[in-house]
Structure formats: C-alpha cells, structure tokens
C-alpha cells in the first residue's frame, strides 16, 4: 500500500512538473512571437503595428503612435534599429514575466533588453515595458 502511494505521488509530481514546463515553453514562445512581431514592425517603420503590441497601460501612457515613435527612437534606438537581436530564456523579474533579448545597437554597443510581458483578458500577451541593461563587454 505504501509503495503504491509513493508511486502515485511520484507520478503526480512528475505530471505536474511536465505541465509547468509545457506552460513555460508556451509562454516563452508567445513572448518571443510578440517581441519579434514588434521588432519586425520597427524595422518596417510600421509604427501603428509596433504600438499595437504594447499593453493598454503603455498605450495610455503615450497616447498616440507618434509619441510612442518619438520615445522609441529617442531612448530605445538599439531596440528599434538593432544589428543583433537574439532571444534568451524567458524568466521572471520581480514577479513579472520577462523576455530577455541580447541586442547590439547601431552604435555597436551590446545591451540586454528586458521586455516585461502582460497577459491580456483574452489570454494573449503584450509588451508592458522594456528596460535596457548595460553589459560588461559593451562593444562588438
């Protein structure tokens, strides 16, 4: 009886672990899809599309596509015009789902962009902010 119980517990634990890993992979795929779509919109200078990937709170903060464009081109040139754009493993930062991206900007400076992701009521994900972090080896 005890052996069966232990076997059942191990099975349940393994099944739960597998489900959590699958959910993390699904979220990571979704994060990368949204971030890549916005990056592609930046490359095409399709600012309405790029703005559409921002969360409602980010959209409210900037109000218009033109203000969003000015902010991105002024403070996030590396994100808007990267030479290198490589996804890293999704993580959580201060409880927020986060998609890190290794970026080399047009100036040759390497940075890590942390894209904070927000789940929407319909289950989709949007970008709820981005922070650029300097890296120790900053040039390429």
N, C-alpha and C positions, 0 to 999 in steps of 0.2 A: 504494500500500500504506500509506504513512504517513498519507495523507489519510483512508483508511478507518479506520485505527487511532484517529486523533484523533476522528473522528466517533463511533466506538464508545465511546470514553472519555467524550465529552460526553453521549452518550445514557445511559450507565450512571450518570454523576454526576447527571444530571437526574432519572432514575428513582429513585435513592436519596434525593435531596432531596425529591421528591414523597412518597415513602413516609414519611420522617421527619416531614414537615409533617402528613400524614394521621394519623400516630400521635399527634402532639402535640395535634391537634384532637380526636381520640378521647379522649385522656386529659383534656383540658380539659373536654369535655362530661361525662365521668364524674365529674370533681371537682365540677363545678357541680351535677350531679344529686344527689350525696351531700350536699354542703353545703346545698343548697336543701331537701332532704328533712329534714335535721336542723333547719334553721331553721323549717320548717313544723311539725315536731313541737314545738319550743319554743313557737311561737305557740298551738298547741292544748293546751299543758300536758300533752303525751303524753311523759312523761319516760322510760318504758321504750323507746319508739321512738327518742327522741333518743339515749339511751345506746347503742342498737344500732348507731348509725353511728360510734361511737368504736372505735378499734383495740383489739385484745385487750390490749395493754400499758396503754392508758388505762383500759380496763375493770378490769384487775387493780389499777391504781394506786388507783382509787376504791372498788372492791369492790362497792358497791351503787348502785342507781339513786338512792336518797335522798342519799347522799354526793355523787354527781355533780350532782344537782339543787342542793344547797346550794352547791357550788363555783361552778356556772354563775351562779346568782342572786346570789351574793356578789361574785364577781370579774369576771363577764362579762355584766353586765346589758345592755350595749349589744348583745351578740350575741343574748341571749335575748329582748329587747324592743326591737328597732330601729325607728326611724322611717323610716330609709332603709337599704336593703340592696342594693348594686349590685356585680355581679361585675366584676372587672378581668381582664386577661390572665393566664393561668396562667404560672408561672415556676418556677425552681429557686432555692432559698436554701440555701447550704452543702451542695449535693448532694441536697437533699430536694425532691421535687415539692411545689409550693406553689400554693394558690389564694388570691390576694388578693381581699378584698372591702372596698369603701368602705362604712362604717357610720356612721350618725348615731344615737346612743343616745337614750333617752327624755329625757335631760337636755339635748339639743340639741348635744352635743359630737361632732364628727366625728373618726373614727379609721379606721385601716386595720387590718383583721383579716387575719392571715396564717394560713391553715389549712394545716398540714403533712399531706400525704396519704401513706398507706402501702398498697402493693399487698399483697393477701392471697394465700395459696396458690392460691385458686380463680380468681384474676385480677381479683377485684373490688377496689374501693378503699374505705378507711375513713379517718376523721379521726384523725391521730396527734398532735394538739396544735394549739393556737391561741395566737397572740400578738397583743395589741392594741398598735398603734403610734400615738402622737400625731401629728397633722398640724399644719402651721404655722398654717393658718387653722382653728382648732378649733371654731368655733361656726357654727351655721346659723340 
